[in-house]
């Protein structure tokens, strides 16, 4: 069997991130951060870049933010500039 550097660390990171997302416990988030810090620097850079792209896409698709800091639901039949036209 051959050892591929990084594979075990990436799987550990994946699993710990999924657990942190599911449980939202401080211990799970701490474990995910620990797993992230053990991943190779180049992988961390790629992961960070991809995560920022996903966050940007989600922010744009969520619509405008309300005064409470949460996305306001869009009214049915309305686009971002007003009523949709056929």
BAKOL-344789 format. One record per atom (N, C-alpha, C, O): atom name; x, y, z; residue in one letter. Coordinates in steps of 0.001 Angstrom, whole numbers, plus 500000, padded with zeros to 6 digits. Atoms other than C-alpha are relative to their C-alpha. Layout:
REM BAKOL-344789
{atom->CA; east->X; north->Y; up->Z; type->A}
...
//
This chain:
REM BAKOL-344789
{atom->N; east->500846; north->498816; up->500000; type->X}
{atom->CA; east->500000; north->500000; up->500000; type->X}
{atom->C; east->500883; north->501236; up->500000; type->X}
{atom->O; east->501927; north->501269; up->500650; type->X}
{atom->N; east->499242; north->498749; up->500084; type->X}
{atom->CA; east->501214; north->503489; up->499188; type->X}
{atom->C; east->499299; north->501075; up->500818; type->X}
{atom->O; east->498073; north->501092; up->500933; type->X}
{atom->N; east->500547; north->498877; up->499241; type->X}
{atom->CA; east->500754; north->506565; up->501318; type->X}
{atom->C; east->500022; north->501236; up->499115; type->X}
{atom->O; east->501072; north->501611; up->498592; type->X}
{atom->N; east->500091; north->498768; up->500775; type->X}
{atom->CA; east->499541; north->509658; up->499490; type->X}
{atom->C; east->499905; north->501148; up->501001; type->X}
{atom->O; east->498917; north->501250; up->501729; type->X}
{atom->N; east->500014; north->498905; up->499029; type->X}
{atom->CA; east->500444; north->512766; up->501508; type->X}
{atom->C; east->498758; north->500878; up->499842; type->X}
{atom->O; east->498399; north->501275; up->498733; type->X}
{atom->N; east->501137; north->499097; up->500012; type->X}
{atom->CA; east->497428; north->514836; up->502448; type->X}
{atom->C; east->498642; north->499339; up->499975; type->X}
{atom->O; east->497669; north->499949; up->500419; type->X}
{atom->N; east->501303; north->500635; up->500146; type->X}
{atom->CA; east->494654; north->512328; up->501782; type->X}
{atom->C; east->499335; north->499785; up->501362; type->X}
{atom->O; east->498166; north->500127; up->501540; type->X}
{atom->N; east->500566; north->500233; up->498674; type->X}
{atom->CA; east->494142; north->511330; up->505408; type->X}
{atom->C; east->499596; north->501318; up->500663; type->X}
{atom->O; east->498536; north->501409; up->501282; type->X}
{atom->N; east->500302; north->498700; up->499412; type->X}
{atom->CA; east->494293; north->514971; up->506524; type->X}
{atom->C; east->498755; north->500624; up->499384; type->X}
{atom->O; east->497939; north->501222; up->500086; type->X}
{atom->N; east->501175; north->499433; up->500671; type->X}
{atom->CA; east->491729; north->516018; up->503914; type->X}
{atom->C; east->498721; north->499272; up->500406; type->X}
{atom->O; east->497675; north->499898; up->500578; type->X}
{atom->N; east->501177; north->500752; up->499551; type->X}
{atom->CA; east->489355; north->513228; up->504921; type->X}
{atom->C; east->499628; north->500360; up->501430; type->X}
{atom->O; east->498452; north->500501; up->501763; type->X}
{atom->N; east->500255; north->499589; up->498616; type->X}
{atom->CA; east->489748; north->514146; up->508577; type->X}
{atom->C; east->499360; north->501378; up->500028; type->X}
{atom->O; east->498417; north->501608; up->500785; type->X}
{atom->N; east->500568; north->498654; up->500074; type->X}
{atom->CA; east->489044; north->517788; up->507714; type->X}
{atom->C; east->498559; north->499950; up->499512; type->X}
{atom->O; east->497687; north->500604; up->500084; type->X}
{atom->N; east->501363; north->500121; up->500525; type->X}
{atom->CA; east->485984; north->516850; up->505654; type->X}
{atom->C; east->499038; north->499513; up->501078; type->X}
{atom->O; east->497973; north->500095; up->501285; type->X}
{atom->N; east->500867; north->500576; up->498975; type->X}
{atom->CA; east->484540; north->514725; up->508432; type->X}
{atom->C; east->499787; north->500953; up->501173; type->X}
{atom->O; east->498679; north->501066; up->501696; type->X}
{atom->N; east->500140; north->499088; up->498863; type->X}
{atom->CA; east->485256; north->517274; up->511150; type->X}
{atom->C; east->499178; north->501228; up->499629; type->X}
{atom->O; east->498439; north->501746; up->500466; type->X}
{atom->N; east->500833; north->498873; up->500434; type->X}
{atom->CA; east->483715; north->520105; up->509102; type->X}
{atom->C; east->498526; north->499605; up->499937; type->X}
{atom->O; east->497655; north->500379; up->500335; type->X}
{atom->N; east->501380; north->500471; up->500046; type->X}
{atom->CA; east->480585; north->518041; up->508497; type->X}
{atom->C; east->499432; north->499871; up->501410; type->X}
{atom->O; east->498277; north->500225; up->501647; type->X}
{atom->N; east->500443; north->500136; up->498619; type->X}
{atom->CA; east->480371; north->517276; up->512217; type->X}
{atom->C; east->499763; north->501374; up->500632; type->X}
{atom->O; east->498781; north->501566; up->501349; type->X}
{atom->N; east->500161; north->498643; up->499453; type->X}
{atom->CA; east->480865; north->520956; up->513132; type->X}
{atom->C; east->498749; north->500658; up->499439; type->X}
{atom->O; east->498035; north->501348; up->500166; type->X}
{atom->N; east->501199; north->499435; up->500615; type->X}
{atom->CA; east->478144; north->521976; up->510682; type->X}
{atom->C; east->498737; north->499367; up->500571; type->X}
{atom->O; east->497743; north->500053; up->500809; type->X}
{atom->N; east->501168; north->500719; up->499490; type->X}
{atom->CA; east->475760; north->519318; up->511980; type->X}
{atom->C; east->499718; north->500331; up->501460; type->X}
{atom->O; east->498572; north->500592; up->501825; type->X}
{atom->N; east->500218; north->499822; up->498557; type->X}
{atom->CA; east->476295; north->519820; up->515721; type->X}
{atom->C; east->500101; north->501445; up->500460; type->X}
{atom->O; east->499458; north->501840; up->501432; type->X}
{atom->N; east->499747; north->498599; up->499638; type->X}
{atom->CA; east->477458; north->523451; up->515844; type->X}
{atom->C; east->500544; north->500162; up->501417; type->X}
{atom->O; east->500378; north->501212; up->502039; type->X}
{atom->N; east->499420; north->499933; up->498657; type->X}
{atom->CA; east->479221; north->522651; up->519099; type->X}
{atom->C; east->501386; north->500635; up->499935; type->X}
{atom->O; east->502110; north->500446; up->498957; type->X}
{atom->N; east->498658; north->499392; up->499980; type->X}
{atom->CA; east->482320; north->524641; up->520086; type->X}
{atom->C; east->501118; north->498959; up->499898; type->X}
{atom->O; east->502142; north->499214; up->499265; type->X}
{atom->N; east->498976; north->501048; up->500065; type->X}
{atom->CA; east->484275; north->521395; up->520532; type->X}
{atom->C; east->500166; north->499496; up->498565; type->X}
{atom->O; east->501290; north->499253; up->498125; type->X}
{atom->N; east->499920; north->500471; up->501383; type->X}
{atom->CA; east->483426; north->520263; up->516987; type->X}
{atom->C; east->500654; north->501049; up->499102; type->X}
{atom->O; east->501420; north->500705; up->498203; type->X}
{atom->N; east->499377; north->498924; up->500780; type->X}
{atom->CA; east->484405; north->523655; up->515548; type->X}
{atom->C; east->501501; north->500050; up->500290; type->X}
{atom->O; east->502308; north->500245; up->499381; type->X}
{atom->N; east->498589; north->500012; up->499607; type->X}
{atom->CA; east->487682; north->523518; up->517488; type->X}
{atom->C; east->500738; north->498843; up->499322; type->X}
{atom->O; east->501860; north->499010; up->498845; type->X}
{atom->N; east->499401; north->501155; up->500658; type->X}
{atom->CA; east->488380; north->520034; up->516114; type->X}
{atom->C; east->500163; north->500248; up->498501; type->X}
{atom->O; east->501184; north->499882; up->497919; type->X}
{atom->N; east->499918; north->499687; up->501428; type->X}
{atom->CA; east->487621; north->521215; up->512560; type->X}
{atom->C; east->501145; north->500977; up->499733; type->X}
{atom->O; east->501878; north->500818; up->498757; type->X}
{atom->N; east->498899; north->499059; up->500165; type->X}
{atom->CA; east->490023; north->524133; up->512980; type->X}
{atom->C; east->501345; north->499290; up->500156; type->X}
{atom->O; east->502291; north->499572; up->499421; type->X}
{atom->N; east->498773; north->500757; up->499792; type->X}
{atom->CA; east->492670; north->521762; up->514287; type->X}
{atom->C; east->500321; north->499159; up->498764; type->X}
{atom->O; east->501471; north->499096; up->498330; type->X}
{atom->N; east->499801; north->500803; up->501205; type->X}
{atom->CA; east->492174; north->519478; up->511286; type->X}
{atom->C; east->500429; north->500885; up->498830; type->X}
{atom->O; east->501291; north->500503; up->498039; type->X}
{atom->N; east->499660; north->499058; up->501069; type->X}
{atom->CA; east->492338; north->522488; up->508941; type->X}
{atom->C; east->501457; north->500436; up->500114; type->X}
{atom->O; east->502157; north->500533; up->499106; type->X}
{atom->N; east->498629; north->499526; up->499817; type->X}
{atom->CA; east->495619; north->523657; up->510449; type->X}
{atom->C; east->501034; north->498916; up->499700; type->X}
{atom->O; east->502208; north->499232; up->499509; type->X}
{atom->N; east->499073; north->501100; up->500306; type->X}
{atom->CA; east->497178; north->520221; up->509798; type->X}
{atom->C; east->500100; north->499710; up->498501; type->X}
{atom->O; east->500977; north->498963; up->498068; type->X}
{atom->N; east->499996; north->500208; up->501453; type->X}
{atom->CA; east->496393; north->520309; up->506065; type->X}
{atom->C; east->501126; north->500831; up->499378; type->X}
{atom->O; east->501440; north->501921; up->499855; type->X}
{atom->N; east->498931; north->499311; up->500729; type->X}
{atom->CA; east->499178; north->521311; up->503666; type->X}
{atom->C; east->499580; north->501423; up->499622; type->X}
{atom->O; east->498416; north->501672; up->499308; type->X}
{atom->N; east->500278; north->498579; up->500255; type->X}
{atom->CA; east->499426; north->525072; up->503067; type->X}
{atom->C; east->499343; north->500226; up->498641; type->X}
{atom->O; east->498431; north->501045; up->498531; type->X}
{atom->N; east->500595; north->499827; up->501329; type->X}
{atom->CA; east->498615; north->524766; up->499349; type->X}
{atom->C; east->498537; north->499551; up->499982; type->X}
{atom->O; east->497695; north->500202; up->499362; type->X}
{atom->N; east->501388; north->500454; up->499905; type->X}
{atom->CA; east->495464; north->522762; up->500099; type->X}
{atom->C; east->499152; north->501002; up->500787; type->X}
{atom->O; east->498013; north->501290; up->500418; type->X}
{atom->N; east->500739; north->499000; up->499213; type->X}
{atom->CA; east->494447; north->525290; up->502760; type->X}
{atom->C; east->499655; north->501213; up->499149; type->X}
{atom->O; east->498555; north->501755; up->499250; type->X}
{atom->N; east->500240; north->498862; up->500887; type->X}
{atom->CA; east->494788; north->528062; up->500195; type->X}
{atom->C; east->498867; north->499702; up->499019; type->X}
{atom->O; east->497995; north->500541; up->498795; type->X}
{atom->N; east->501066; north->500393; up->500935; type->X}
{atom->CA; east->492610; north->526177; up->497700; type->X}
{atom->C; east->498652; north->499905; up->500709; type->X}
{atom->O; east->497631; north->500344; up->500180; type->X}
{atom->N; east->501238; north->500144; up->499231; type->X}
{atom->CA; east->490029; north->525362; up->500372; type->X}
{atom->C; east->499432; north->501361; up->500350; type->X}
{atom->O; east->498230; north->501590; up->500213; type->X}
{atom->N; east->500438; north->498661; up->499634; type->X}
{atom->CA; east->489879; north->528969; up->501540; type->X}
{atom->C; east->499439; north->500733; up->498798; type->X}
{atom->O; east->498389; north->501368; up->498892; type->X}
{atom->N; east->500467; north->499332; up->501224; type->X}
{atom->CA; east->489539; north->530289; up->497985; type->X}
{atom->C; east->498622; north->499473; up->499592; type->X}
{atom->O; east->497729; north->500256; up->499267; type->X}
{atom->N; east->501273; north->500612; up->500380; type->X}
{atom->CA; east->486717; north->527840; up->497213; type->X}
{atom->C; east->498887; north->500389; up->500978; type->X}
{atom->O; east->497764; north->500676; up->500565; type->X}
{atom->N; east->501002; north->499631; up->498990; type->X}
{atom->CA; east->484920; north->528605; up->500491; type->X}
{atom->C; east->499556; north->501446; up->499825; type->X}
{atom->O; east->498370; north->501749; up->499964; type->X}
{atom->N; east->500366; north->498601; up->500217; type->X}
{atom->CA; east->485041; north->532341; up->499799; type->X}
{atom->C; east->499136; north->500164; up->498751; type->X}
{atom->O; east->498213; north->500979; up->498739; type->X}
{atom->N; east->500837; north->499955; up->501203; type->X}
{atom->CA; east->483634; north->531781; up->496299; type->X}
{atom->C; east->498583; north->499524; up->500311; type->X}
{atom->O; east->497613; north->500147; up->499879; type->X}
{atom->N; east->501324; north->500507; up->499641; type->X}
{atom->CA; east->480766; north->529703; up->497711; type->X}
{atom->C; east->499242; north->500994; up->500869; type->X}
{atom->O; east->498043; north->501195; up->500679; type->X}
{atom->N; east->500646; north->499021; up->499128; type->X}
{atom->CA; east->480048; north->532298; up->500399; type->X}
{atom->C; east->499505; north->501190; up->499192; type->X}
{atom->O; east->498416; north->501703; up->499451; type->X}
{atom->N; east->500407; north->498882; up->500852; type->X}
{atom->CA; east->479926; north->535050; up->497770; type->X}
{atom->C; east->498765; north->499630; up->499186; type->X}
{atom->O; east->497830; north->500423; up->499082; type->X}
{atom->N; east->501160; north->500444; up->500778; type->X}
{atom->CA; east->477523; north->533040; up->495603; type->X}
{atom->C; east->498752; north->499921; up->500874; type->X}
{atom->O; east->497679; north->500358; up->500459; type->X}
{atom->N; east->501151; north->500108; up->499103; type->X}
{atom->CA; east->475252; north->532308; up->498566; type->X}
{atom->C; east->499507; north->501369; up->500434; type->X}
{atom->O; east->498302; north->501598; up->500534; type->X}
{atom->N; east->500388; north->498665; up->499571; type->X}
{atom->CA; east->475305; north->535925; up->499688; type->X}
{atom->C; east->499220; north->500697; up->498894; type->X}
{atom->O; east->498219; north->501359; up->499168; type->X}
{atom->N; east->500693; north->499364; up->501112; type->X}
{atom->CA; east->474282; north->537115; up->496211; type->X}
{atom->C; east->498644; north->499365; up->499726; type->X}
{atom->O; east->497709; north->500055; up->499319; type->X}
{atom->N; east->501272; north->500673; up->500279; type->X}
{atom->CA; east->471536; north->534505; up->495877; type->X}
{atom->C; east->499003; north->500152; up->501140; type->X}
{atom->O; east->497815; north->499888; up->500957; type->X}
{atom->N; east->500895; north->499868; up->498843; type->X}
{atom->CA; east->470107; north->535210; up->499346; type->X}
{atom->C; east->499174; north->501274; up->499957; type->X}
{atom->O; east->498156; north->501362; up->500644; type->X}
{atom->N; east->500742; north->498749; up->500073; type->X}
{atom->CA; east->468945; north->538720; up->498447; type->X}
{atom->C; east->500526; north->501012; up->500994; type->X}
{atom->O; east->501538; north->500780; up->501656; type->X}
{atom->N; east->499525; north->498924; up->499128; type->X}
{atom->CA; east->469252; north->541938; up->500415; type->X}
{atom->C; east->499904; north->499623; up->501473; type->X}
{atom->O; east->499081; north->498797; up->501865; type->X}
{atom->N; east->499988; north->500241; up->498559; type->X}
{atom->CA; east->470017; north->541934; up->504129; type->X}
{atom->C; east->499034; north->500963; up->500684; type->X}
{atom->O; east->498947; north->502135; up->500318; type->X}
{atom->N; east->500900; north->499168; up->499211; type->X}
{atom->CA; east->467437; north->543228; up->506583; type->X}
{atom->C; east->500751; north->500684; up->501125; type->X}
{atom->O; east->501949; north->500463; up->501298; type->X}
{atom->N; east->499361; north->499271; up->498909; type->X}
{atom->CA; east->468139; north->545461; up->509557; type->X}
{atom->C; east->500473; north->499063; up->501110; type->X}
{atom->O; east->501318; north->499438; up->501923; type->X}
{atom->N; east->499590; north->500955; up->498972; type->X}
{atom->CA; east->468475; north->542339; up->511729; type->X}
{atom->C; east->501220; north->499178; up->499583; type->X}
{atom->O; east->501669; north->498312; up->500333; type->X}
{atom->N; east->498820; north->500718; up->500453; type->X}
{atom->CA; east->471420; north->541070; up->509652; type->X}
{atom->C; east->499703; north->498716; up->499261; type->X}
{atom->O; east->500632; north->498027; up->498840; type->X}
{atom->N; east->500391; north->501201; up->500731; type->X}
{atom->CA; east->469459; north->538238; up->508010; type->X}
{atom->C; east->499446; north->500396; up->498638; type->X}
{atom->O; east->498953; north->501508; up->498448; type->X}
{atom->N; east->500524; north->499733; up->501331; type->X}
{atom->CA; east->468473; north->537974; up->504383; type->X}
{atom->C; east->498485; north->500158; up->500068; type->X}
{atom->O; east->497797; north->499404; up->500756; type->X}
{atom->N; east->501447; north->499797; up->500052; type->X}
{atom->CA; east->465011; north->539319; up->503679; type->X}
{atom->C; east->499434; north->499147; up->498878; type->X}
{atom->O; east->500020; north->499091; up->497797; type->X}
{atom->N; east->500567; north->500831; up->501065; type->X}
{atom->CA; east->462752; north->536969; up->501722; type->X}
{atom->C; east->499513; north->500859; up->498853; type->X}
{atom->O; east->498930; north->501922; up->499065; type->X}
{atom->N; east->500475; north->499273; up->501171; type->X}
{atom->CA; east->462027; north->538098; up->498202; type->X}
{atom->C; east->498517; north->499738; up->499809; type->X}
{atom->O; east->498025; north->498639; up->500064; type->X}
{atom->N; east->501436; north->500139; up->500234; type->X}
{atom->CA; east->458411; north->538719; up->497326; type->X}
{atom->C; east->499798; north->499182; up->498731; type->X}
{atom->O; east->500532; north->499346; up->497757; type->X}
{atom->N; east->500284; north->500854; up->501158; type->X}
{atom->CA; east->456938; north->536176; up->494914; type->X}
{atom->C; east->499639; north->500869; up->498811; type->X}
{atom->O; east->498864; north->501816; up->498946; type->X}
{atom->N; east->500327; north->499263; up->501207; type->X}
{atom->CA; east->456801; north->537472; up->491363; type->X}
{atom->C; east->500813; north->501270; up->499829; type->X}
{atom->O; east->500626; north->501985; up->498844; type->X}
{atom->N; east->499192; north->498801; up->500119; type->X}
{atom->CA; east->459311; north->540241; up->491993; type->X}
{atom->C; east->501453; north->499626; up->499793; type->X}
{atom->O; east->501965; north->498699; up->500421; type->X}
{atom->N; east->498566; north->500146; up->500171; type->X}
{atom->CA; east->462849; north->540442; up->490738; type->X}
{atom->C; east->500682; north->500975; up->500936; type->X}
{atom->O; east->500046; north->501542; up->501824; type->X}
{atom->N; east->499288; north->499079; up->499121; type->X}
{atom->CA; east->465512; north->542530; up->492361; type->X}
{atom->C; east->499664; north->501457; up->499683; type->X}
{atom->O; east->499844; north->502322; up->500540; type->X}
{atom->N; east->500314; north->498630; up->500376; type->X}
{atom->CA; east->464375; north->545652; up->490447; type->X}
{atom->C; east->498501; north->500290; up->499945; type->X}
{atom->O; east->498107; north->501373; up->499513; type->X}
{atom->N; east->501437; north->499769; up->500020; type->X}
{atom->CA; east->460611; north->545249; up->490791; type->X}
{atom->C; east->499292; north->498850; up->499320; type->X}
{atom->O; east->499844; north->497755; up->499204; type->X}
{atom->N; east->500778; north->501084; up->500622; type->X}
{atom->CA; east->457875; north->543262; up->489027; type->X}
{atom->C; east->500681; north->499447; up->498761; type->X}
{atom->O; east->501308; north->500188; up->498004; type->X}
{atom->N; east->499460; north->500633; up->501205; type->X}
{atom->CA; east->458974; north->540792; up->486381; type->X}
{atom->C; east->499058; north->500247; up->498846; type->X}
{atom->O; east->497842; north->500334; up->499017; type->X}
{atom->N; east->500816; north->499763; up->501206; type->X}
{atom->CA; east->457789; north->541385; up->482867; type->X}
{atom->C; east->500087; north->498804; up->499081; type->X}
{atom->O; east->501131; north->498159; up->498984; type->X}
{atom->N; east->500061; north->501154; up->500894; type->X}
{atom->CA; east->456737; north->538744; up->480390; type->X}
{atom->C; east->500724; north->500256; up->498714; type->X}
{atom->O; east->500770; north->499384; up->497847; type->X}
//
